[in-house]
Amino acid sequence: MILSQATVPLFRHPRIARHGMIALPAEDRWVCVARRFATALLMHWGVSEGDRDSILLIIGELAANAARHGRADMTVGLTLEERSVRIEVADCGAGSAPVRSRRFGSCEEHGRGLDIVECLAEWSETRRGRDGWRARAGFPLASTDVAMPGGTGMPGGAGESASVPAAHAVS
């Protein structure tokens, strides 16, 4: 399991303030680890509970798709921008294409994840790449009082790293 945390100073890239990423096996049992990682990161950034819940639902749906349709590994990345969070989930492998539910009121157990993401996110896209599928979504934050470098709510300024659960190694 690989975890990275990077901080980009505001003067270099004014739009990107914080980024966190975790790589996990593309298996259903690891989806909850992706959600726990995201929870810790979003809480550290000061994202409101309501926004956090919606973002975690998006992450859960996209990570579940990566686990179900991917073949080897998946990465989950979050980027805190000025007034939004960008979510990216990628799987490595030649897995099958994600499926969308086509029938309203269907009793099928699967196939609604991308529809849920579309309803919650401001924008979303799913693309096939060289190494597998990549799904991205943007979520607008209701509250702009988040931990941005040089802004309020961030003790220590731009150089501070997010703390994550003890089970994860931070580099």
C-alpha positions as CSV (number, residue, x, y, z in Angstrom):
1,M,0.0,0.0,0.0
2,I,1.4,3.4,-1.1
3,L,0.3,6.7,0.3
4,S,1.6,10.1,-0.6
5,Q,0.8,13.6,0.6
6,A,2.0,16.6,-1.3
7,T,1.7,20.3,-0.5
8,V,2.0,22.7,-3.4
9,P,2.8,26.3,-2.3
10,L,0.2,28.8,-3.4
11,F,2.7,31.1,-5.3
12,R,3.5,28.2,-7.7
13,H,0.1,26.9,-8.5
14,P,-2.6,29.3,-7.2
15,R,-5.5,26.9,-7.9
16,I,-4.1,23.7,-6.2
17,A,-3.6,23.9,-2.5
18,R,-3.7,20.3,-1.1
19,H,-3.5,16.8,-2.6
20,G,-3.6,13.4,-1.1
21,M,-3.4,10.0,-2.8
22,I,-3.6,6.3,-1.7
23,A,-2.9,3.2,-3.8
24,L,-4.7,0.0,-2.8
25,P,-5.5,-3.4,-4.2
26,A,-8.6,-3.3,-6.5
27,E,-10.7,-5.4,-4.2
28,D,-14.0,-4.7,-2.5
29,R,-12.6,-5.1,0.9
30,W,-10.2,-2.1,0.4
31,V,-13.0,0.4,-0.5
32,C,-13.5,1.1,3.2
33,V,-9.8,1.9,3.6
34,A,-10.1,4.5,0.7
35,R,-13.1,6.1,2.5
36,R,-11.2,6.2,5.9
37,F,-8.2,7.8,4.2
38,A,-10.5,10.4,2.6
39,T,-12.3,11.0,5.8
40,A,-9.1,11.8,7.7
41,L,-7.9,14.1,4.8
42,L,-11.2,16.0,4.5
43,M,-11.4,16.5,8.2
44,H,-7.9,17.8,8.3
45,W,-8.7,20.2,5.5
46,G,-11.8,21.5,7.5
47,V,-14.4,20.3,5.0
48,S,-17.9,20.5,6.5
49,E,-19.6,17.4,7.5
50,G,-22.3,17.7,4.9
51,D,-19.8,18.2,2.1
52,R,-17.6,15.4,3.5
53,D,-20.6,12.9,3.5
54,S,-21.3,13.6,-0.2
55,I,-17.6,13.4,-1.2
56,L,-17.3,10.1,0.7
57,L,-20.3,8.7,-1.1
58,I,-18.7,9.7,-4.5
59,I,-15.4,8.1,-3.4
60,G,-17.2,4.9,-2.2
61,E,-19.1,4.6,-5.5
62,L,-16.0,5.2,-7.7
63,A,-13.7,3.0,-5.6
64,A,-16.3,0.2,-5.7
65,N,-16.4,0.4,-9.5
66,A,-12.6,0.3,-9.6
67,A,-12.6,-2.7,-7.3
68,R,-15.4,-4.5,-9.3
69,H,-14.2,-3.7,-12.8
70,G,-10.4,-3.3,-12.3
71,R,-7.8,-6.0,-12.2
72,A,-4.9,-5.2,-10.1
73,D,-4.6,-1.9,-8.1
74,M,-6.6,1.3,-7.7
75,T,-5.5,4.8,-6.7
76,V,-7.8,7.3,-5.0
77,G,-6.7,10.9,-5.1
78,L,-8.3,14.1,-3.7
79,T,-7.3,17.6,-4.5
80,L,-8.6,20.6,-2.4
81,E,-8.9,23.6,-4.6
82,E,-10.2,27.0,-3.6
83,R,-13.9,26.2,-3.5
84,S,-14.0,22.6,-4.5
85,V,-12.6,19.1,-4.1
86,R,-11.5,17.1,-7.2
87,I,-11.8,13.3,-6.8
88,E,-10.0,10.9,-9.0
89,V,-10.1,7.1,-8.9
90,A,-8.1,5.0,-11.3
91,D,-7.8,1.3,-11.7
92,C,-4.9,-0.6,-13.3
93,G,-5.7,-3.4,-15.6
94,A,-7.8,-4.3,-18.5
95,G,-11.0,-4.6,-16.6
96,S,-14.5,-4.2,-18.1
97,A,-16.2,-0.9,-18.7
98,P,-18.3,0.6,-15.8
99,V,-22.0,0.0,-16.4
100,R,-24.8,2.5,-15.9
101,S,-28.2,1.6,-14.8
102,R,-30.5,2.0,-17.9
103,R,-33.9,1.2,-16.2
104,F,-35.5,3.5,-13.7
105,G,-36.9,1.4,-10.8
106,S,-34.8,-1.6,-11.7
107,C,-34.3,-4.2,-9.0
108,E,-30.7,-4.8,-10.1
109,E,-28.2,-4.8,-7.2
110,H,-25.5,-2.9,-9.3
111,G,-25.2,-0.3,-11.9
112,R,-26.3,2.9,-10.2
113,G,-22.9,4.2,-8.9
114,L,-22.1,6.5,-11.8
115,D,-25.6,7.9,-11.8
116,I,-25.2,8.7,-8.0
117,V,-21.9,10.4,-8.7
118,E,-23.5,12.5,-11.5
119,C,-26.2,13.6,-9.2
120,L,-23.9,14.7,-6.4
121,A,-21.0,16.1,-8.4
122,E,-20.8,19.4,-10.2
123,W,-19.1,17.4,-13.1
124,S,-17.8,13.9,-13.7
125,E,-16.1,11.9,-16.4
126,T,-14.9,8.4,-16.9
127,R,-12.3,7.6,-19.5
128,R,-10.3,4.6,-20.6
129,G,-6.6,5.1,-20.5
130,R,-3.6,3.0,-21.4
131,D,-3.5,1.3,-18.0
132,G,-7.2,1.1,-17.1
133,W,-10.1,3.3,-16.3
134,R,-10.0,6.7,-14.7
135,A,-13.0,8.4,-13.1
136,R,-13.0,12.0,-12.0
137,A,-15.5,14.2,-10.3
138,G,-15.6,17.7,-9.0
139,F,-17.5,18.6,-5.9
140,P,-18.3,22.3,-5.0
141,L,-17.8,23.1,-1.3
142,A,-20.8,24.8,0.4
143,S,-18.4,26.3,2.9
144,T,-15.2,28.1,1.8
145,D,-13.8,28.1,5.3
146,V,-11.3,25.2,4.6
147,A,-7.7,24.9,5.5
148,M,-6.0,26.6,2.6
149,P,-2.3,27.6,2.7
150,G,-1.9,31.1,3.9
151,G,-5.6,31.3,4.8
152,T,-7.5,30.9,8.1
153,G,-8.0,27.5,9.7
154,M,-4.5,26.2,8.9
155,P,-2.1,26.3,11.7
156,G,1.5,26.3,10.5
157,G,0.7,27.6,7.0
158,A,1.6,26.1,3.7
159,G,4.2,23.6,4.9
160,E,2.0,21.6,7.1
161,S,1.1,18.0,6.1
162,A,-2.2,16.2,6.8
163,S,-2.2,13.6,9.5
164,V,-3.8,10.3,8.5
165,P,-4.7,7.2,10.5
166,A,-1.8,5.4,12.1
167,A,-2.3,2.4,9.8
168,H,-1.1,4.5,6.9
169,A,2.5,5.5,6.2
170,V,3.0,9.1,5.1
171,S,5.9,10.1,2.9
